[in-house]
Amino acid sequence: MNVVDLAHHAEEVAPKLLGAVLTHEAPEGTVSITITETEAYSGTADPASHAYRGRTPRNAVMFGAAGHLYVYRSHGLHWCANIVTGTDGIASAVLIRAGRVIEGEDLARKRRGTKVESPRLARGPGNFCQALGITAEHNGAALLTGTSIVLSEGEPVPAALIRVGPRVGVSRAHDWQHRFYIADDPTVSAYRLSPRAKPSGGA
């Protein structure tokens, strides 16, 4: 199935991932989520990127080929998923911030909590991963050639509905306009400025 061309800079790919679908076929069932919010992280050129200070065992996947999943633990609590973009050897990735569950809602709700409302099932990067069942074991997963977690083309999002703004909750380069989301979509997370945000030059 046709998908977004990921072999470009993260800030070019991030808006094009809106409307694309991530599907995870797990032993307990299948969940598919349409992506509604993303953030671009530009590797060693981006103070907010995990790759800013160079390659480490933790961020090695970011320096690999486009189309793989980079999964990390946030604040010791939640798993977050990034889609690696760009050129092999140069770190670049798009954080998946939110989405709309389009298949397997019962399983997603079981993972997230039975009282969680539908728009909140995959709102926020940690909730997105929890609803989809993504954990550390999926770090490095091939999204274009694999079988359990697959990135596929969804319904195109009209350019008029795509909004751009600063990234959520980062302390460095917080004012960079690298967050992309679908306007008026109830699954999109609220903007929040980090209390540790430092002044920076916008990119």
C-alpha positions, -999 to 999 in steps of 0.1 A, spaced: 0 0 0 13 35 -8 26 55 22 43 88 28 78 91 14 98 91 46 132 98 31 131 135 38 137 159 68 114 153 97 98 188 93 88 179 57 74 145 66 56 154 98 26 172 82 24 145 55 19 118 82 -14 133 93 -41 110 81 -18 80 78 -26 49 98 -5 28 122 -18 -7 128 -5 -32 154 -15 -68 151 -8 -83 185 -17 -117 199 -47 -102 218 -61 -84 187 -56 -56 162 -57 -18 167 -55 8 140 -51 45 146 -52 74 122 -25 100 130 -39 134 139 -9 152 155 29 150 150 61 168 160 93 169 140 127 165 156 157 173 135 185 153 150 219 169 158 206 203 146 177 203 171 184 210 208 151 192 217 160 160 199 174 130 217 200 129 189 213 164 195 245 153 213 252 125 189 246 88 186 241 67 217 228 31 223 195 47 233 190 68 202 208 45 176 176 37 157 172 75 149 204 73 129 193 43 109 172 40 78 138 57 74 107 37 81 116 23 115 101 29 149 121 47 176 105 40 210 116 56 242 105 59 278 92 94 288 98 105 324 100 68 334 63 64 329 51 62 293 64 48 260 65 72 231 69 63 194 87 82 166 89 73 130 124 76 117 128 97 85 155 111 63 188 95 53 205 65 69 233 79 92 216 112 98 192 114 127 157 126 120 124 115 134 87 124 138 70 119 172 34 107 170 15 128 194 -21 118 189 -45 98 168 -81 85 163 -88 48 169 -105 34 138 -102 -3 145 -100 -23 177 -115 4 200 -125 -22 226 -90 -35 229 -76 1 230 -100 10 258 -90 -22 277 -54 -10 275 -63 26 284 -92 22 309 -128 13 304 -140 49 313 -117 67 288 -138 86 262 -131 78 226 -113 110 217 -89 106 246 -79 70 238 -48 80 218 -45 117 227 -9 124 238 22 103 228 21 81 258 -16 73 254 -11 67 217 15 40 225 -6 25 252 -37 22 230 -17 7 202 2 -17 225 37 -3 217 65 -9 242 103 -11 242 102 -45 224 90 -26 193 120 -3 192 135 -6 157 104 -22 142 102 -19 104 70 -1 95 71 -5 58 82 -41 55 72 -56 88 41 -76 97 31 -67 132 33 -29 132 25 -13 98 23 22 85 -2 26 57 -19 53 37 -52 67 51 -75 95 40 -56 125 28 -59 156 50 -67 188 31 -39 214 35 -65 239 47 -71 217 78 -34 214 88 -22 237 116 13 244 126 26 255 160 53 251 187 61 217 202 44 206 234 62 204 267 99 206 255 123 228 274 147 235 245 137 250 211 102 250 224 92 278 200 102 260 169 71 256 147 75 218 143 41 206 156 15 197 130 -21 188 137 -56 185 122 -77 216 130 -106 211 153 -100 174 157 -110 163 193 -82 138 195 -55 165 193 -37 172 226 -38 207 242 -7 229 238 14 231 270 45 252 275 72 235 296 78 253 329 115 247 321 113 263 286 144 283 277 145 312 252 157 301 218 158 311 182 129 298 163 134 275 133 
